[in-house]
Amino acid sequence: MGNREDLMAGAKRCLYEKGYGRTTARDIATASGVSLAAIGYHYGSKDALLNAALIEATAEWGAALAAVVTGASALSDDPEERFVAVWDGVRETFVEHRGLWAAQFEAIVQIEHAPDLERALAGVQKDGRLGLAALFQGLPEVPDTEEELARGTFYQAMLAGMALQWMAAPDQAPTGRDFLHGLRLVSGAVLKPAAA
């Protein structure tokens, strides 16, 4: 690996271990075995490097998520059983990727004071939503339509909500069965015909 790649690997390691706000340029340089000056040379600033590392680490978690969805799809022909298996598998990914989720939530809290971070995260929102819509449907990609964006937004909200609840109290975080039960209740209430 070259210095640029070493810096990225070191920044991702720091995000997992120290979080977004507590990671210093010196931390990244030490973790990567590269000089402090190399951060500015390759990325312009520590913040730009951390933002890129956060996005790349999230994409790597996306690969773990894809494995969960693919594995759950092979378990059963029953859509409800697959749904439960997917969300139970998602919950398990939080164990290995806890540091990443903590860093994401920490970064989001700081976003109003970090315009570069805001732009970086806003730039990947649409692609992330379309990616989730495709993933949860077992498709390589989906068209950029209002319907697919809505589907991806729903999955994104479920993921973030589950992650937040798991971070706060892992033993009380919802299971796949909890989500299925809630989805039935909510969709039933939303889809009820209006009283005459």
Residue frames relative to the residue before (quaternion, step in Angstrom):
aa qw qx qy qz dx dy dz
M 1.0000 0.0000 0.0000 0.0000 0.00 0.00 0.00
G 0.3909 -0.6942 0.5533 0.2433 3.53 -1.22 0.58
N 0.7498 -0.4001 0.2801 0.4464 3.54 -1.34 0.06
R 0.6361 0.5416 -0.3342 0.4364 3.59 0.94 -0.87
E 0.6919 0.4671 -0.2682 0.4808 3.57 0.87 -0.97
D 0.6274 0.5335 -0.3300 0.4614 3.59 1.05 -0.78
L 0.6399 0.5201 -0.3184 0.4675 3.58 1.02 -0.81
M 0.6467 0.5125 -0.3222 0.4640 3.58 0.96 -0.85
A 0.6617 0.4962 -0.3068 0.4711 3.60 0.90 -0.89
G 0.6619 0.5023 -0.3041 0.4660 3.60 0.96 -0.82
A 0.6476 0.5145 -0.3170 0.4642 3.58 0.99 -0.81
K 0.6506 0.4986 -0.3235 0.4728 3.60 0.96 -0.78
R 0.6275 0.5256 -0.3349 0.4668 3.58 0.98 -0.79
C 0.6604 0.5047 -0.3022 0.4668 3.59 0.96 -0.86
L 0.6129 0.5447 -0.3543 0.4496 3.60 1.00 -0.75
Y 0.6800 0.4885 -0.2827 0.4680 3.57 0.92 -0.91
E 0.7687 0.4045 -0.1984 0.4540 3.57 0.90 -0.94
K 0.8103 0.2666 -0.1139 0.5093 3.60 0.93 -0.87
G 0.4846 -0.6556 0.4437 0.3721 3.56 1.17 -0.50
Y 0.6837 -0.5025 0.3508 0.3963 3.54 -1.32 0.13
G 0.7650 0.4246 -0.2171 0.4328 3.57 0.67 -1.10
R 0.7223 0.4498 -0.2536 0.4601 3.58 1.07 -0.64
T 0.5411 0.6150 -0.4110 0.4001 3.59 1.22 -0.12
T 0.1732 -0.7817 0.5937 0.0803 3.56 -0.80 1.05
A 0.6538 -0.4802 0.3954 0.4307 3.54 -1.29 0.23
R 0.6344 0.5326 -0.3290 0.4535 3.59 1.00 -0.78
D 0.6063 0.5514 -0.3443 0.4581 3.59 1.06 -0.75
I 0.6774 0.4884 -0.2887 0.4682 3.55 0.89 -0.97
A 0.6472 0.5178 -0.3228 0.4570 3.58 0.90 -0.89
T 0.6636 0.4964 -0.3027 0.4708 3.58 0.93 -0.87
A 0.6819 0.4973 -0.2902 0.4510 3.59 0.87 -0.94
S 0.7405 0.4103 -0.2211 0.4842 3.57 1.09 -0.68
G 0.3862 -0.7298 0.4793 0.2976 3.57 1.23 -0.37
V 0.5640 0.5674 -0.3698 0.4724 3.54 1.24 0.58
S 0.5876 -0.6026 0.4068 0.3551 3.59 -1.13 0.59
L 0.6354 -0.5247 0.4130 0.3879 3.55 -1.27 0.45
A 0.6413 0.5527 -0.3247 0.4217 3.57 0.95 -0.87
A 0.6011 0.5873 -0.3596 0.4055 3.59 1.10 -0.63
I 0.5683 0.5872 -0.3921 0.4225 3.60 1.12 -0.55
G 0.6901 0.4676 -0.2747 0.4793 3.58 0.85 -0.96
Y 0.6436 0.5375 -0.3205 0.4406 3.56 0.98 -0.85
H 0.7827 0.3679 -0.1829 0.4676 3.59 0.78 -1.02
Y 0.8252 0.2267 -0.0890 0.5096 3.60 1.00 -0.75
G 0.5294 -0.6477 0.4007 0.3737 3.59 1.21 -0.21
S 0.7808 -0.1574 0.1230 0.5920 3.58 1.01 -0.79
K 0.6447 -0.4951 0.4106 0.4130 3.53 -1.32 0.28
D 0.6559 0.5232 -0.3227 0.4381 3.60 0.91 -0.86
A 0.6426 0.5110 -0.3273 0.4678 3.60 0.95 -0.81
L 0.6462 0.5084 -0.3150 0.4741 3.58 0.99 -0.80
L 0.6707 0.4927 -0.3079 0.4611 3.61 0.87 -0.89
N 0.6336 0.5233 -0.3362 0.4601 3.58 1.00 -0.77
A 0.6620 0.4883 -0.3011 0.4824 3.58 0.94 -0.88
A 0.6468 0.5191 -0.3177 0.4596 3.59 1.00 -0.80
L 0.6331 0.5307 -0.3290 0.4574 3.59 1.00 -0.79
I 0.6706 0.4849 -0.2932 0.4788 3.57 0.92 -0.88
E 0.6699 0.4891 -0.3052 0.4678 3.61 0.92 -0.83
A 0.6506 0.5047 -0.3188 0.4693 3.60 0.96 -0.81
T 0.6320 0.5208 -0.3306 0.4691 3.58 1.04 -0.72
A 0.6281 0.5171 -0.3293 0.4792 3.59 1.04 -0.74
E 0.6344 0.5168 -0.3298 0.4708 3.59 1.03 -0.74
W 0.6203 0.5056 -0.3415 0.4929 3.59 1.05 -0.72
G 0.5908 0.5821 -0.3549 0.4315 3.58 1.10 -0.68
A 0.6204 0.5238 -0.3424 0.4727 3.59 1.09 -0.65
A 0.6312 0.5074 -0.3300 0.4850 3.61 1.04 -0.72
L 0.6310 0.5273 -0.3197 0.4708 3.57 1.03 -0.79
A 0.6372 0.5281 -0.3250 0.4576 3.59 0.97 -0.85
A 0.6396 0.5184 -0.3248 0.4654 3.59 1.00 -0.78
V 0.6268 0.5292 -0.3288 0.4680 3.59 1.04 -0.77
V 0.6843 0.4846 -0.2917 0.4604 3.58 0.82 -0.98
T 0.6540 0.5096 -0.3106 0.4649 3.57 0.93 -0.87
G 0.6651 0.5063 -0.2990 0.4603 3.57 0.93 -0.90
A 0.6681 0.4983 -0.3029 0.4622 3.58 0.94 -0.86
S 0.6244 0.5539 -0.3389 0.4341 3.57 1.05 -0.72
A 0.6778 0.4901 -0.2827 0.4697 3.56 1.13 -0.66
L 0.5733 0.6434 -0.3667 0.3506 3.61 1.21 -0.37
S 0.8261 -0.0227 0.0976 0.5546 3.56 0.91 -0.87
D 0.4472 -0.6568 0.5337 0.2894 3.52 -1.28 0.46
D 0.5671 0.6031 -0.3693 0.4223 3.57 1.29 -0.30
P 0.4306 -0.7321 0.4615 0.2564 3.63 -0.53 1.12
E 0.6489 0.5170 -0.3317 0.4490 3.59 1.00 -0.73
E 0.6524 0.4997 -0.3174 0.4733 3.59 0.98 -0.78
R 0.6270 0.5160 -0.3333 0.4792 3.59 1.05 -0.71
F 0.6252 0.5439 -0.3306 0.4516 3.58 0.96 -0.87
V 0.6682 0.4916 -0.2929 0.4755 3.59 0.88 -0.97
A 0.6686 0.5042 -0.3046 0.4539 3.59 0.88 -0.91
V 0.6256 0.5333 -0.3419 0.4554 3.59 0.98 -0.80
W 0.7398 0.4309 -0.2576 0.4480 3.58 0.68 -1.04
D 0.5992 0.5135 -0.3700 0.4903 3.59 1.14 -0.46
G 0.6469 0.5149 -0.3102 0.4692 3.58 1.06 -0.74
V 0.6054 0.5456 -0.3437 0.4665 3.57 1.05 -0.78
R 0.6402 0.5356 -0.3142 0.4522 3.54 0.93 -0.94
E 0.6593 0.5119 -0.3093 0.4556 3.60 0.97 -0.80
T 0.6097 0.5583 -0.3690 0.4249 3.63 1.08 -0.59
F 0.5769 0.6057 -0.3781 0.3966 3.58 1.15 -0.51
V 0.5677 0.5991 -0.3888 0.4094 3.60 1.11 -0.57
E 0.7352 0.4147 -0.2269 0.4858 3.57 0.76 -1.06
H 0.7845 0.3367 -0.1504 0.4986 3.57 1.01 -0.78
R 0.2037 0.8189 -0.5124 0.1591 3.58 1.16 0.53
G 0.6611 0.5251 -0.3068 0.4396 3.57 0.90 -0.93
L 0.6349 0.5268 -0.3273 0.4607 3.55 1.03 -0.74
W 0.6747 0.4804 -0.3050 0.4702 3.59 0.88 -0.89
A 0.6222 0.5259 -0.3429 0.4676 3.58 1.00 -0.75
A 0.6606 0.5032 -0.3053 0.4659 3.59 0.96 -0.88
Q 0.6372 0.5304 -0.3315 0.4503 3.60 0.99 -0.78
F 0.6834 0.4696 -0.2975 0.4733 3.56 0.84 -0.93
E 0.6274 0.5326 -0.3293 0.4629 3.57 1.03 -0.77
A 0.6570 0.5088 -0.3081 0.4633 3.57 0.95 -0.88
I 0.6528 0.5239 -0.3191 0.4445 3.59 0.92 -0.86
V 0.6215 0.5380 -0.3410 0.4561 3.59 1.03 -0.72
Q 0.7261 0.4355 -0.2360 0.4770 3.59 1.06 -0.73
I 0.4229 0.7758 -0.4201 0.2071 3.57 1.27 -0.25
E 0.6539 0.5271 -0.3472 0.4171 3.61 0.93 -0.70
H 0.7086 0.4032 -0.2527 0.5210 3.60 1.23 -0.34
A 0.7152 0.3837 -0.2277 0.5379 3.57 1.29 0.08
P 0.1800 -0.8377 0.5047 0.1055 3.60 0.26 1.24
D 0.6186 0.5393 -0.3579 0.4454 3.61 1.05 -0.63
L 0.6401 0.5076 -0.3140 0.4837 3.56 1.04 -0.78
E 0.6327 0.5348 -0.3304 0.4523 3.57 0.95 -0.86
R 0.6686 0.4870 -0.2987 0.4759 3.58 0.93 -0.89
A 0.6483 0.5274 -0.3231 0.4441 3.59 0.95 -0.86
L 0.7043 0.4491 -0.2730 0.4772 3.58 0.85 -0.91
A 0.6307 0.5231 -0.3385 0.4626 3.60 1.01 -0.74
G 0.6427 0.5604 -0.3157 0.4162 3.56 1.06 -0.76
V 0.7470 0.3825 -0.2240 0.4955 3.60 1.11 -0.51
Q 0.4229 0.7363 -0.4526 0.2723 3.63 1.24 -0.15
K 0.7034 0.4738 -0.2832 0.4477 3.57 0.71 -1.05
D 0.6640 0.4937 -0.3077 0.4698 3.57 0.88 -0.91
G 0.6375 0.5334 -0.3239 0.4517 3.57 1.01 -0.80
R 0.6677 0.4992 -0.3020 0.4624 3.57 0.92 -0.85
L 0.6646 0.4809 -0.3071 0.4825 3.57 0.95 -0.83
G 0.6258 0.5399 -0.3304 0.4556 3.57 1.07 -0.71
L 0.6568 0.4943 -0.3056 0.4804 3.57 0.99 -0.81
A 0.6247 0.5322 -0.3421 0.4576 3.59 0.98 -0.80
A 0.6675 0.4856 -0.3012 0.4775 3.58 0.93 -0.83
L 0.6634 0.5363 -0.3066 0.4223 3.56 0.83 -1.01
F 0.7365 0.4317 -0.2480 0.4580 3.57 0.75 -1.01
Q 0.6656 0.4401 -0.3150 0.5139 3.58 1.28 -0.13
G 0.4727 -0.6929 0.4284 0.3360 3.58 1.28 -0.04
L 0.5132 0.6341 -0.4129 0.4051 3.57 1.16 0.62
P 0.5485 -0.6134 0.4375 0.3625 3.61 -1.09 0.54
E 0.7737 -0.1230 0.0792 0.6164 3.58 1.16 -0.63
V 0.2419 -0.7391 0.6068 0.1641 3.52 -1.33 0.28
P 0.5668 -0.5879 0.4345 0.3799 3.58 -1.17 0.43
D 0.5135 -0.6208 0.5022 0.3143 3.53 -1.24 0.55
T 0.2520 0.7586 -0.5518 0.2377 3.56 0.18 1.33
E 0.6664 -0.4903 0.3819 0.4119 3.53 -1.30 0.32
E 0.6453 0.5348 -0.3172 0.4438 3.58 1.00 -0.86
E 0.6974 0.4628 -0.2824 0.4687 3.59 0.84 -0.92
L 0.6233 0.5222 -0.3423 0.4708 3.59 1.05 -0.67
A 0.6365 0.5163 -0.3247 0.4720 3.58 1.03 -0.78
R 0.6392 0.5181 -0.3219 0.4684 3.58 0.97 -0.85
G 0.6817 0.4881 -0.2839 0.4652 3.58 0.90 -0.92
T 0.6188 0.5420 -0.3333 0.4607 3.57 1.08 -0.73
F 0.6261 0.5326 -0.3243 0.4682 3.57 1.03 -0.81
Y 0.6867 0.4698 -0.2879 0.4743 3.60 0.84 -0.94
Q 0.6273 0.5385 -0.3340 0.4527 3.57 1.01 -0.77
A 0.6588 0.4990 -0.3042 0.4737 3.58 0.96 -0.85
M 0.6408 0.5116 -0.3269 0.4699 3.60 0.98 -0.76
L 0.6566 0.5148 -0.3111 0.4551 3.58 0.92 -0.88
A 0.6916 0.4694 -0.2869 0.4680 3.57 0.80 -0.99
G 0.6524 0.5161 -0.3181 0.4547 3.59 0.97 -0.80
M 0.6557 0.4943 -0.3113 0.4784 3.56 0.96 -0.84
A 0.6468 0.5220 -0.3216 0.4536 3.58 0.94 -0.87
L 0.6606 0.5108 -0.3092 0.4550 3.57 0.89 -0.89
Q 0.6689 0.4837 -0.3007 0.4777 3.57 0.92 -0.86
W 0.6470 0.5124 -0.3189 0.4659 3.60 1.01 -0.79
M 0.6399 0.5245 -0.3280 0.4559 3.59 0.98 -0.83
A 0.6912 0.4897 -0.2800 0.4517 3.59 0.94 -0.86
A 0.7912 -0.1042 0.1179 0.5910 3.59 0.94 -0.87
P 0.2755 -0.8176 0.4788 0.1624 3.60 0.15 1.26
D 0.6898 0.4901 -0.2941 0.4444 3.59 0.95 -0.79
Q 0.7127 0.4104 -0.2564 0.5078 3.60 1.24 -0.24
A 0.4327 0.7050 -0.4623 0.3195 3.59 1.27 -0.02
P 0.5720 -0.6197 0.4065 0.3515 3.59 -1.02 0.70
T 0.3479 -0.6950 0.5896 0.2201 3.52 -1.24 0.61
G 0.6937 -0.4300 0.3544 0.4564 3.53 -1.29 -0.01
R 0.6380 0.5211 -0.3225 0.4662 3.59 1.02 -0.77
D 0.6183 0.5351 -0.3432 0.4622 3.59 1.03 -0.77
F 0.6630 0.4990 -0.3043 0.4677 3.57 0.94 -0.89
L 0.6462 0.5185 -0.3263 0.4551 3.58 0.93 -0.86
H 0.6565 0.5068 -0.3068 0.4669 3.59 0.90 -0.90
G 0.6683 0.4979 -0.2938 0.4682 3.58 0.91 -0.91
L 0.6400 0.5274 -0.3235 0.4557 3.57 0.98 -0.83
R 0.6328 0.5206 -0.3270 0.4708 3.58 1.00 -0.80
L 0.6765 0.4995 -0.2961 0.4530 3.57 0.88 -0.93
V 0.6984 0.4707 -0.2750 0.4636 3.56 0.83 -0.97
S 0.6852 0.4704 -0.3093 0.4622 3.59 0.81 -0.92
G 0.6156 0.5398 -0.3489 0.4559 3.61 1.06 -0.64
A 0.6796 0.4833 -0.2891 0.4700 3.56 0.96 -0.86
V 0.6753 0.4956 -0.2925 0.4613 3.57 0.99 -0.82
L 0.7563 0.4119 -0.2063 0.4645 3.57 0.96 -0.86
K 0.4101 0.7044 -0.4859 0.3156 3.62 1.22 0.11
P 0.4669 -0.6606 0.4929 0.3204 3.57 -0.96 0.74
A 0.5654 -0.6039 0.4469 0.3404 3.55 -1.13 0.69
A 0.5165 -0.6302 0.4818 0.3226 3.57 -1.09 0.74
A 0.4469 -0.7075 0.4838 0.2561 3.56 -0.98 0.87
